[in-house]
């Protein structure tokens, strides 16, 4: 199933509905990065974008989601556990 992915993550200094809906995507990206997966692999397997057909978009979408994933583990997680 192809995920419903925006080209740019909606940015906010607090958790968004997009974050909640795509939390698993963020975790999968972070896990794949830890395993040294290529951007192309992650774009294809996690984001559902064919990097051969859309190389610029694949990198752009990946970067946006990686940035938000990193924000989640450094800042956003506080809201999750604040209860």
mmCIF file as gemmi writes it, N, C-alpha and C atoms, coordinates in Angstrom:
data_model
loop_
_atom_site.group_PDB
_atom_site.id
_atom_site.type_symbol
_atom_site.label_atom_id
_atom_site.label_alt_id
_atom_site.label_comp_id
_atom_site.label_asym_id
_atom_site.label_entity_id
_atom_site.label_seq_id
_atom_site.pdbx_PDB_ins_code
_atom_site.Cartn_x
_atom_site.Cartn_y
_atom_site.Cartn_z
_atom_site.occupancy
_atom_site.B_iso_or_equiv
_atom_site.pdbx_formal_charge
_atom_site.auth_seq_id
_atom_site.auth_asym_id
_atom_site.pdbx_PDB_model_num
ATOM 1 N N . UNK Axp A 1 ? 0.83 -1.176 0 1 0 ? 1 A 1
ATOM 2 C CA . UNK Axp A 1 ? 0 0 0 1 0 ? 1 A 1
ATOM 3 C C . UNK Axp A 1 ? 0.878 1.245 0 1 0 ? 1 A 1
ATOM 4 N N . UNK Axp A 2 ? 0.617 2.137 -0.908 1 0 ? 2 A 1
ATOM 5 C CA . UNK Axp A 2 ? 1.388 3.374 -1.024 1 0 ? 2 A 1
ATOM 6 C C . UNK Axp A 2 ? 0.925 4.367 0.046 1 0 ? 2 A 1
ATOM 7 N N . UNK Axp A 3 ? 1.858 4.875 0.861 1 0 ? 3 A 1
ATOM 8 C CA . UNK Axp A 3 ? 1.457 5.818 1.902 1 0 ? 3 A 1
ATOM 9 C C . UNK Axp A 3 ? 1.026 7.159 1.318 1 0 ? 3 A 1
ATOM 10 N N . UNK Axp A 4 ? 0.154 7.858 2.039 1 0 ? 4 A 1
ATOM 11 C CA . UNK Axp A 4 ? -0.292 9.19 1.645 1 0 ? 4 A 1
ATOM 12 C C . UNK Axp A 4 ? 0.738 10.185 2.158 1 0 ? 4 A 1
ATOM 13 N N . UNK Axp A 5 ? 1.725 10.481 1.323 1 0 ? 5 A 1
ATOM 14 C CA . UNK Axp A 5 ? 2.877 11.293 1.713 1 0 ? 5 A 1
ATOM 15 C C . UNK Axp A 5 ? 2.816 12.652 1.028 1 0 ? 5 A 1
ATOM 16 N N . UNK Axp A 6 ? 3.006 13.695 1.821 1 0 ? 6 A 1
ATOM 17 C CA . UNK Axp A 6 ? 3.104 15.048 1.256 1 0 ? 6 A 1
ATOM 18 C C . UNK Axp A 6 ? 4.553 15.28 0.821 1 0 ? 6 A 1
ATOM 19 N N . UNK Axp A 7 ? 4.745 16.133 -0.166 1 0 ? 7 A 1
ATOM 20 C CA . UNK Axp A 7 ? 6.106 16.432 -0.607 1 0 ? 7 A 1
ATOM 21 C C . UNK Axp A 7 ? 6.905 17.157 0.474 1 0 ? 7 A 1
ATOM 22 N N . UNK Axp A 8 ? 6.23 18.007 1.237 1 0 ? 8 A 1
ATOM 23 C CA . UNK Axp A 8 ? 6.881 18.69 2.356 1 0 ? 8 A 1
ATOM 24 C C . UNK Axp A 8 ? 6.044 18.481 3.601 1 0 ? 8 A 1
ATOM 25 N N . UNK Axp A 9 ? 6.707 18.055 4.652 1 0 ? 9 A 1
ATOM 26 C CA . UNK Axp A 9 ? 6.019 17.853 5.921 1 0 ? 9 A 1
ATOM 27 C C . UNK Axp A 9 ? 5.535 19.209 6.431 1 0 ? 9 A 1
ATOM 28 N N . UNK Axp A 10 ? 4.277 19.29 6.851 1 0 ? 10 A 1
ATOM 29 C CA . UNK Axp A 10 ? 3.807 20.539 7.455 1 0 ? 10 A 1
ATOM 30 C C . UNK Axp A 10 ? 4.597 20.807 8.737 1 0 ? 10 A 1
ATOM 31 N N . UNK Axp A 11 ? 5.251 21.94 8.795 1 0 ? 11 A 1
ATOM 32 C CA . UNK Axp A 11 ? 6.138 22.215 9.922 1 0 ? 11 A 1
ATOM 33 C C . UNK Axp A 11 ? 5.429 23.022 10.99 1 0 ? 11 A 1
ATOM 34 N N . UNK Axp A 12 ? 5.679 22.643 12.231 1 0 ? 12 A 1
ATOM 35 C CA . UNK Axp A 12 ? 5.144 23.333 13.393 1 0 ? 12 A 1
ATOM 36 C C . UNK Axp A 12 ? 6.091 23.065 14.548 1 0 ? 12 A 1
ATOM 37 N N . UNK Axp A 13 ? 6.056 23.923 15.543 1 0 ? 13 A 1
ATOM 38 C CA . UNK Axp A 13 ? 6.866 23.687 16.734 1 0 ? 13 A 1
ATOM 39 C C . UNK Axp A 13 ? 6.14 22.785 17.727 1 0 ? 13 A 1
ATOM 40 N N . UNK Axp A 14 ? 5.011 22.237 17.324 1 0 ? 14 A 1
ATOM 41 C CA . UNK Axp A 14 ? 4.314 21.246 18.128 1 0 ? 14 A 1
ATOM 42 C C . UNK Axp A 14 ? 3.864 20.121 17.204 1 0 ? 14 A 1
ATOM 43 N N . UNK Axp A 15 ? 3.458 19.012 17.814 1 0 ? 15 A 1
ATOM 44 C CA . UNK Axp A 15 ? 3.011 17.866 17.022 1 0 ? 15 A 1
ATOM 45 C C . UNK Axp A 15 ? 1.805 18.236 16.175 1 0 ? 15 A 1
ATOM 46 N N . UNK Axp A 16 ? 1.774 17.698 14.984 1 0 ? 16 A 1
ATOM 47 C CA . UNK Axp A 16 ? 0.662 17.941 14.066 1 0 ? 16 A 1
ATOM 48 C C . UNK Axp A 16 ? -0.092 16.635 13.83 1 0 ? 16 A 1
ATOM 49 N N . UNK Axp A 17 ? -1.238 16.747 13.223 1 0 ? 17 A 1
ATOM 50 C CA . UNK Axp A 17 ? -1.975 15.532 12.863 1 0 ? 17 A 1
ATOM 51 C C . UNK Axp A 17 ? -1.162 14.718 11.845 1 0 ? 17 A 1
ATOM 52 N N . UNK Axp A 18 ? -0.427 15.411 10.981 1 0 ? 18 A 1
ATOM 53 C CA . UNK Axp A 18 ? 0.428 14.706 10.013 1 0 ? 18 A 1
ATOM 54 C C . UNK Axp A 18 ? 1.481 13.879 10.75 1 0 ? 18 A 1
ATOM 55 N N . UNK Axp A 19 ? 2.079 14.464 11.796 1 0 ? 19 A 1
ATOM 56 C CA . UNK Axp A 19 ? 3.074 13.731 12.587 1 0 ? 19 A 1
ATOM 57 C C . UNK Axp A 19 ? 2.458 12.461 13.178 1 0 ? 19 A 1
ATOM 58 N N . UNK Axp A 20 ? 1.291 12.612 13.754 1 0 ? 20 A 1
ATOM 59 C CA . UNK Axp A 20 ? 0.639 11.458 14.38 1 0 ? 20 A 1
ATOM 60 C C . UNK Axp A 20 ? 0.312 10.376 13.351 1 0 ? 20 A 1
ATOM 61 N N . UNK Axp A 21 ? -0.126 10.793 12.174 1 0 ? 21 A 1
ATOM 62 C CA . UNK Axp A 21 ? -0.477 9.841 11.122 1 0 ? 21 A 1
ATOM 63 C C . UNK Axp A 21 ? 0.751 9.186 10.498 1 0 ? 21 A 1
ATOM 64 N N . UNK Axp A 22 ? 1.894 9.866 10.543 1 0 ? 22 A 1
ATOM 65 C CA . UNK Axp A 22 ? 3.089 9.37 9.856 1 0 ? 22 A 1
ATOM 66 C C . UNK Axp A 22 ? 4.23 9.011 10.808 1 0 ? 22 A 1
ATOM 67 N N . UNK Axp A 23 ? 3.899 8.835 12.076 1 0 ? 23 A 1
ATOM 68 C CA . UNK Axp A 23 ? 4.908 8.498 13.071 1 0 ? 23 A 1
ATOM 69 C C . UNK Axp A 23 ? 5.677 7.245 12.674 1 0 ? 23 A 1
ATOM 70 N N . UNK Axp A 24 ? 4.976 6.245 12.169 1 0 ? 24 A 1
ATOM 71 C CA . UNK Axp A 24 ? 5.633 5 11.743 1 0 ? 24 A 1
ATOM 72 C C . UNK Axp A 24 ? 6.598 5.256 10.593 1 0 ? 24 A 1
ATOM 73 N N . UNK Axp A 25 ? 6.235 6.151 9.684 1 0 ? 25 A 1
ATOM 74 C CA . UNK Axp A 25 ? 7.129 6.507 8.566 1 0 ? 25 A 1
ATOM 75 C C . UNK Axp A 25 ? 8.413 7.11 9.117 1 0 ? 25 A 1
ATOM 76 N N . UNK Axp A 26 ? 8.27 8.034 10.074 1 0 ? 26 A 1
ATOM 77 C CA . UNK Axp A 26 ? 9.456 8.658 10.679 1 0 ? 26 A 1
ATOM 78 C C . UNK Axp A 26 ? 10.356 7.595 11.307 1 0 ? 26 A 1
ATOM 79 N N . UNK Axp A 27 ? 9.753 6.677 12.046 1 0 ? 27 A 1
ATOM 80 C CA . UNK Axp A 27 ? 10.545 5.622 12.695 1 0 ? 27 A 1
ATOM 81 C C . UNK Axp A 27 ? 11.23 4.728 11.663 1 0 ? 27 A 1
ATOM 82 N N . UNK Axp A 28 ? 10.521 4.402 10.603 1 0 ? 28 A 1
ATOM 83 C CA . UNK Axp A 28 ? 11.115 3.562 9.558 1 0 ? 28 A 1
ATOM 84 C C . UNK Axp A 28 ? 12.293 4.27 8.89 1 0 ? 28 A 1
ATOM 85 N N . UNK Axp A 29 ? 12.165 5.581 8.67 1 0 ? 29 A 1
ATOM 86 C CA . UNK Axp A 29 ? 13.271 6.343 8.069 1 0 ? 29 A 1
ATOM 87 C C . UNK Axp A 29 ? 14.474 6.345 9.001 1 0 ? 29 A 1
ATOM 88 N N . UNK Axp A 30 ? 14.247 6.621 10.28 1 0 ? 30 A 1
ATOM 89 C CA . UNK Axp A 30 ? 15.362 6.644 11.233 1 0 ? 30 A 1
ATOM 90 C C . UNK Axp A 30 ? 16.032 5.28 11.333 1 0 ? 30 A 1
ATOM 91 N N . UNK Axp A 31 ? 15.238 4.222 11.344 1 0 ? 31 A 1
ATOM 92 C CA . UNK Axp A 31 ? 15.775 2.872 11.408 1 0 ? 31 A 1
ATOM 93 C C . UNK Axp A 31 ? 16.585 2.547 10.155 1 0 ? 31 A 1
ATOM 94 N N . UNK Axp A 32 ? 16.058 2.92 9.001 1 0 ? 32 A 1
ATOM 95 C CA . UNK Axp A 32 ? 16.764 2.657 7.742 1 0 ? 32 A 1
ATOM 96 C C . UNK Axp A 32 ? 18.063 3.458 7.668 1 0 ? 32 A 1
ATOM 97 N N . UNK Axp A 33 ? 18.035 4.687 8.154 1 0 ? 33 A 1
ATOM 98 C CA . UNK Axp A 33 ? 19.266 5.494 8.188 1 0 ? 33 A 1
ATOM 99 C C . UNK Axp A 33 ? 20.317 4.828 9.072 1 0 ? 33 A 1
ATOM 100 N N . UNK Axp A 34 ? 19.885 4.301 10.211 1 0 ? 34 A 1
ATOM 101 C CA . UNK Axp A 34 ? 20.808 3.61 11.118 1 0 ? 34 A 1
ATOM 102 C C . UNK Axp A 34 ? 21.421 2.379 10.456 1 0 ? 34 A 1
ATOM 103 N N . UNK Axp A 35 ? 20.667 1.795 9.513 1 0 ? 35 A 1
ATOM 104 C CA . UNK Axp A 35 ? 21.161 0.625 8.774 1 0 ? 35 A 1
ATOM 105 C C . UNK Axp A 35 ? 21.897 1.011 7.492 1 0 ? 35 A 1
ATOM 106 N N . UNK Axp A 36 ? 22.153 2.317 7.326 1 0 ? 36 A 1
ATOM 107 C CA . UNK Axp A 36 ? 22.877 2.833 6.159 1 0 ? 36 A 1
ATOM 108 C C . UNK Axp A 36 ? 22.167 2.561 4.832 1 0 ? 36 A 1
ATOM 109 N N . UNK Axp A 37 ? 20.85 2.574 4.843 1 0 ? 37 A 1
ATOM 110 C CA . UNK Axp A 37 ? 20.1 2.433 3.596 1 0 ? 37 A 1
ATOM 111 C C . UNK Axp A 37 ? 20.326 3.685 2.749 1 0 ? 37 A 1
ATOM 112 N N . UNK Axp A 38 ? 20.247 3.536 1.453 1 0 ? 38 A 1
ATOM 113 C CA . UNK Axp A 38 ? 20.42 4.68 0.562 1 0 ? 38 A 1
ATOM 114 C C . UNK Axp A 38 ? 19.133 5.504 0.521 1 0 ? 38 A 1
ATOM 115 N N . UNK Axp A 39 ? 19.274 6.749 0.139 1 0 ? 39 A 1
ATOM 116 C CA . UNK Axp A 39 ? 18.106 7.615 -0.02 1 0 ? 39 A 1
ATOM 117 C C . UNK Axp A 39 ? 17.149 6.995 -1.027 1 0 ? 39 A 1
ATOM 118 N N . UNK Axp A 40 ? 17.69 6.438 -2.081 1 0 ? 40 A 1
ATOM 119 C CA . UNK Axp A 40 ? 16.86 5.83 -3.115 1 0 ? 40 A 1
ATOM 120 C C . UNK Axp A 40 ? 16.039 4.666 -2.552 1 0 ? 40 A 1
ATOM 121 N N . UNK Axp A 41 ? 16.674 3.819 -1.752 1 0 ? 41 A 1
ATOM 122 C CA . UNK Axp A 41 ? 15.956 2.698 -1.139 1 0 ? 41 A 1
ATOM 123 C C . UNK Axp A 41 ? 14.826 3.194 -0.239 1 0 ? 41 A 1
ATOM 124 N N . UNK Axp A 42 ? 15.131 4.198 0.575 1 0 ? 42 A 1
ATOM 125 C CA . UNK Axp A 42 ? 14.128 4.713 1.505 1 0 ? 42 A 1
ATOM 126 C C . UNK Axp A 42 ? 12.985 5.406 0.77 1 0 ? 42 A 1
ATOM 127 N N . UNK Axp A 43 ? 13.322 6.158 -0.271 1 0 ? 43 A 1
ATOM 128 C CA . UNK Axp A 43 ? 12.271 6.821 -1.05 1 0 ? 43 A 1
ATOM 129 C C . UNK Axp A 43 ? 11.328 5.787 -1.648 1 0 ? 43 A 1
ATOM 130 N N . UNK Axp A 44 ? 11.898 4.735 -2.176 1 0 ? 44 A 1
ATOM 131 C CA . UNK Axp A 44 ? 11.093 3.694 -2.82 1 0 ? 44 A 1
ATOM 132 C C . UNK Axp A 44 ? 10.312 2.867 -1.806 1 0 ? 44 A 1
ATOM 133 N N . UNK Axp A 45 ? 11.002 2.292 -0.848 1 0 ? 45 A 1
ATOM 134 C CA . UNK Axp A 45 ? 10.386 1.321 0.055 1 0 ? 45 A 1
ATOM 135 C C . UNK Axp A 45 ? 9.553 1.942 1.172 1 0 ? 45 A 1
ATOM 136 N N . UNK Axp A 46 ? 9.918 3.131 1.623 1 0 ? 46 A 1
ATOM 137 C CA . UNK Axp A 46 ? 9.201 3.748 2.743 1 0 ? 46 A 1
ATOM 138 C C . UNK Axp A 46 ? 8.219 4.817 2.266 1 0 ? 46 A 1
ATOM 139 N N . UNK Axp A 47 ? 8.665 5.652 1.331 1 0 ? 47 A 1
ATOM 140 C CA . UNK Axp A 47 ? 7.829 6.772 0.903 1 0 ? 47 A 1
ATOM 141 C C . UNK Axp A 47 ? 6.993 6.469 -0.335 1 0 ? 47 A 1
ATOM 142 N N . UNK Axp A 48 ? 7.297 5.38 -1.012 1 0 ? 48 A 1
ATOM 143 C CA . UNK Axp A 48 ? 6.511 4.995 -2.184 1 0 ? 48 A 1
ATOM 144 C C . UNK Axp A 48 ? 6.786 5.848 -3.412 1 0 ? 48 A 1
ATOM 145 N N . UNK Axp A 49 ? 8.002 6.402 -3.503 1 0 ? 49 A 1
ATOM 146 C CA . UNK Axp A 49 ? 8.38 7.235 -4.653 1 0 ? 49 A 1
ATOM 147 C C . UNK Axp A 49 ? 9.47 6.511 -5.432 1 0 ? 49 A 1
ATOM 148 N N . UNK Axp A 50 ? 9.288 6.36 -6.706 1 0 ? 50 A 1
ATOM 149 C CA . UNK Axp A 50 ? 10.294 5.71 -7.541 1 0 ? 50 A 1
ATOM 150 C C . UNK Axp A 50 ? 11.406 6.712 -7.839 1 0 ? 50 A 1
ATOM 151 N N . UNK Axp A 51 ? 12.59 6.521 -7.256 1 0 ? 51 A 1
ATOM 152 C CA . UNK Axp A 51 ? 13.672 7.481 -7.449 1 0 ? 51 A 1
ATOM 153 C C . UNK Axp A 51 ? 14.234 7.497 -8.866 1 0 ? 51 A 1
ATOM 154 N N . UNK Axp A 52 ? 14.006 6.443 -9.632 1 0 ? 52 A 1
ATOM 155 C CA . UNK Axp A 52 ? 14.455 6.429 -11.022 1 0 ? 52 A 1
ATOM 156 C C . UNK Axp A 52 ? 13.578 7.341 -11.878 1 0 ? 52 A 1
ATOM 157 N N . UNK Axp A 53 ? 12.292 7.396 -11.542 1 0 ? 53 A 1
ATOM 158 C CA . UNK Axp A 53 ? 11.361 8.231 -12.302 1 0 ? 53 A 1
ATOM 159 C C . UNK Axp A 53 ? 11.309 9.669 -11.793 1 0 ? 53 A 1
ATOM 160 N N . UNK Axp A 54 ? 11.491 9.841 -10.493 1 0 ? 54 A 1
ATOM 161 C CA . UNK Axp A 54 ? 11.392 11.164 -9.87 1 0 ? 54 A 1
ATOM 162 C C . UNK Axp A 54 ? 12.556 11.398 -8.898 1 0 ? 54 A 1
ATOM 163 N N . UNK Axp A 55 ? 13.776 11.49 -9.405 1 0 ? 55 A 1
ATOM 164 C CA . UNK Axp A 55 ? 14.925 11.584 -8.501 1 0 ? 55 A 1
ATOM 165 C C . UNK Axp A 55 ? 14.939 12.851 -7.642 1 0 ? 55 A 1
ATOM 166 N N . UNK Axp A 56 ? 14.573 13.982 -8.206 1 0 ? 56 A 1
ATOM 167 C CA . UNK Axp A 56 ? 14.591 15.239 -7.442 1 0 ? 56 A 1
ATOM 168 C C . UNK Axp A 56 ? 13.514 15.207 -6.364 1 0 ? 56 A 1
ATOM 169 N N . UNK Axp A 57 ? 12.321 14.799 -6.742 1 0 ? 57 A 1
ATOM 170 C CA . UNK Axp A 57 ? 11.223 14.714 -5.773 1 0 ? 57 A 1
ATOM 171 C C . UNK Axp A 57 ? 11.543 13.707 -4.683 1 0 ? 57 A 1
ATOM 172 N N . UNK Axp A 58 ? 12.1 12.567 -5.045 1 0 ? 58 A 1
ATOM 173 C CA . UNK Axp A 58 ? 12.43 11.538 -4.061 1 0 ? 58 A 1
ATOM 174 C C . UNK Axp A 58 ? 13.361 12.092 -2.987 1 0 ? 58 A 1
ATOM 175 N N . UNK Axp A 59 ? 14.392 12.821 -3.411 1 0 ? 59 A 1
ATOM 176 C CA . UNK Axp A 59 ? 15.336 13.396 -2.439 1 0 ? 59 A 1
ATOM 177 C C . UNK Axp A 59 ? 14.677 14.486 -1.593 1 0 ? 59 A 1
ATOM 178 N N . UNK Axp A 60 ? 13.863 15.311 -2.231 1 0 ? 60 A 1
ATOM 179 C CA . UNK Axp A 60 ? 13.199 16.411 -1.523 1 0 ? 60 A 1
ATOM 180 C C . UNK Axp A 60 ? 12.241 15.875 -0.46 1 0 ? 60 A 1
ATOM 181 N N . UNK Axp A 61 ? 11.415 14.917 -0.833 1 0 ? 61 A 1
ATOM 182 C CA . UNK Axp A 61 ? 10.442 14.353 0.101 1 0 ? 61 A 1
ATOM 183 C C . UNK Axp A 61 ? 11.162 13.612 1.223 1 0 ? 61 A 1
ATOM 184 N N . UNK Axp A 62 ? 12.182 12.856 0.862 1 0 ? 62 A 1
ATOM 185 C CA . UNK Axp A 62 ? 12.955 12.157 1.883 1 0 ? 62 A 1
ATOM 186 C C . UNK Axp A 62 ? 13.548 13.141 2.877 1 0 ? 62 A 1
ATOM 187 N N . UNK Axp A 63 ? 14.181 14.203 2.382 1 0 ? 63 A 1
ATOM 188 C CA . UNK Axp A 63 ? 14.828 15.189 3.257 1 0 ? 63 A 1
ATOM 189 C C . UNK Axp A 63 ? 13.829 15.834 4.205 1 0 ? 63 A 1
ATOM 190 N N . UNK Axp A 64 ? 12.662 16.178 3.691 1 0 ? 64 A 1
ATOM 191 C CA . UNK Axp A 64 ? 11.629 16.799 4.515 1 0 ? 64 A 1
ATOM 192 C C . UNK Axp A 64 ? 11.193 15.864 5.645 1 0 ? 64 A 1
ATOM 193 N N . UNK Axp A 65 ? 10.986 14.601 5.317 1 0 ? 65 A 1
ATOM 194 C CA . UNK Axp A 65 ? 10.548 13.639 6.329 1 0 ? 65 A 1
ATOM 195 C C . UNK Axp A 65 ? 11.679 13.283 7.295 1 0 ? 65 A 1
ATOM 196 N N . UNK Axp A 66 ? 12.907 13.224 6.818 1 0 ? 66 A 1
ATOM 197 C CA . UNK Axp A 66 ? 14.035 12.975 7.717 1 0 ? 66 A 1
ATOM 198 C C . UNK Axp A 66 ? 14.206 14.138 8.693 1 0 ? 66 A 1
ATOM 199 N N . UNK Axp A 67 ? 14.092 15.354 8.21 1 0 ? 67 A 1
ATOM 200 C CA . UNK Axp A 67 ? 14.202 16.517 9.096 1 0 ? 67 A 1
ATOM 201 C C . UNK Axp A 67 ? 13.144 16.464 10.192 1 0 ? 67 A 1
ATOM 202 N N . UNK Axp A 68 ? 11.92 16.126 9.816 1 0 ? 68 A 1
ATOM 203 C CA . UNK Axp A 68 ? 10.851 16.064 10.814 1 0 ? 68 A 1
ATOM 204 C C . UNK Axp A 68 ? 11.065 14.885 11.758 1 0 ? 68 A 1
ATOM 205 N N . UNK Axp A 69 ? 11.54 13.777 11.255 1 0 ? 69 A 1
ATOM 206 C CA . UNK Axp A 69 ? 11.836 12.631 12.11 1 0 ? 69 A 1
ATOM 207 C C . UNK Axp A 69 ? 12.896 13.002 13.14 1 0 ? 69 A 1
ATOM 208 N N . UNK Axp A 70 ? 13.913 13.725 12.712 1 0 ? 70 A 1
ATOM 209 C CA . UNK Axp A 70 ? 14.946 14.164 13.651 1 0 ? 70 A 1
ATOM 210 C C . UNK Axp A 70 ? 14.387 15.136 14.677 1 0 ? 70 A 1
ATOM 211 N N . UNK Axp A 71 ? 13.476 16.015 14.248 1 0 ? 71 A 1
ATOM 212 C CA . UNK Axp A 71 ? 12.824 16.928 15.191 1 0 ? 71 A 1
ATOM 213 C C . UNK Axp A 71 ? 12.027 16.137 16.228 1 0 ? 71 A 1
ATOM 214 N N . UNK Axp A 72 ? 11.364 15.08 15.758 1 0 ? 72 A 1
ATOM 215 C CA . UNK Axp A 72 ? 10.558 14.261 16.668 1 0 ? 72 A 1
ATOM 216 C C . UNK Axp A 72 ? 11.411 13.638 17.768 1 0 ? 72 A 1
ATOM 217 N N . UNK Axp A 73 ? 12.609 13.172 17.434 1 0 ? 73 A 1
ATOM 218 C CA . UNK Axp A 73 ? 13.427 12.497 18.442 1 0 ? 73 A 1
ATOM 219 C C . UNK Axp A 73 ? 14.219 13.468 19.308 1 0 ? 73 A 1
ATOM 220 N N . UNK Axp A 74 ? 14.33 14.716 18.891 1 0 ? 74 A 1
ATOM 221 C CA . UNK Axp A 74 ? 15.058 15.686 19.713 1 0 ? 74 A 1
ATOM 222 C C . UNK Axp A 74 ? 14.136 16.621 20.485 1 0 ? 74 A 1
ATOM 223 N N . UNK Axp A 75 ? 12.932 16.867 19.969 1 0 ? 75 A 1
ATOM 224 C CA . UNK Axp A 75 ? 12.034 17.845 20.58 1 0 ? 75 A 1
ATOM 225 C C . UNK Axp A 75 ? 10.597 17.337 20.685 1 0 ? 75 A 1
ATOM 226 N N . UNK Axp A 76 ? 10.055 16.85 19.601 1 0 ? 76 A 1
ATOM 227 C CA . UNK Axp A 76 ? 8.641 16.485 19.535 1 0 ? 76 A 1
ATOM 228 C C . UNK Axp A 76 ? 8.225 15.399 20.486 1 0 ? 76 A 1
ATOM 229 N N . UNK Axp A 77 ? 9.148 14.505 20.841 1 0 ? 77 A 1
ATOM 230 C CA . UNK Axp A 77 ? 8.805 13.403 21.728 1 0 ? 77 A 1
ATOM 231 C C . UNK Axp A 77 ? 8.298 13.903 23.075 1 0 ? 77 A 1
ATOM 232 N N . UNK Axp A 78 ? 8.716 15.099 23.481 1 0 ? 78 A 1
ATOM 233 C CA . UNK Axp A 78 ? 8.307 15.636 24.781 1 0 ? 78 A 1
ATOM 234 C C . UNK Axp A 78 ? 6.787 15.775 24.858 1 0 ? 78 A 1
ATOM 235 N N . UNK Axp A 79 ? 6.169 16.158 23.747 1 0 ? 79 A 1
ATOM 236 C CA . UNK Axp A 79 ? 4.705 16.28 23.716 1 0 ? 79 A 1
ATOM 237 C C . UNK Axp A 79 ? 4.034 14.923 23.812 1 0 ? 79 A 1
ATOM 238 N N . UNK Axp A 80 ? 4.647 13.924 23.224 1 0 ? 80 A 1
ATOM 239 C CA . UNK Axp A 80 ? 4.066 12.582 23.249 1 0 ? 80 A 1
ATOM 240 C C . UNK Axp A 80 ? 3.988 12.09 24.678 1 0 ? 80 A 1
ATOM 241 N N . UNK Axp A 81 ? 5.045 12.339 25.451 1 0 ? 81 A 1
ATOM 242 C CA . UNK Axp A 81 ? 5.109 11.818 26.814 1 0 ? 81 A 1
ATOM 243 C C . UNK Axp A 81 ? 4.575 12.774 27.873 1 0 ? 81 A 1
ATOM 244 N N . UNK Axp A 82 ? 4.212 13.989 27.455 1 0 ? 82 A 1
ATOM 245 C CA . UNK Axp A 82 ? 3.691 14.965 28.406 1 0 ? 82 A 1
ATOM 246 C C . UNK Axp A 82 ? 2.303 14.578 28.91 1 0 ? 82 A 1
ATOM 247 N N . UNK Axp A 83 ? 1.614 13.771 28.093 1 0 ? 83 A 1
ATOM 248 C CA . UNK Axp A 83 ? 0.361 13.18 28.478 1 0 ? 83 A 1
ATOM 249 C C . UNK Axp A 83 ? -0.78 14.086 28.555 1 0 ? 83 A 1
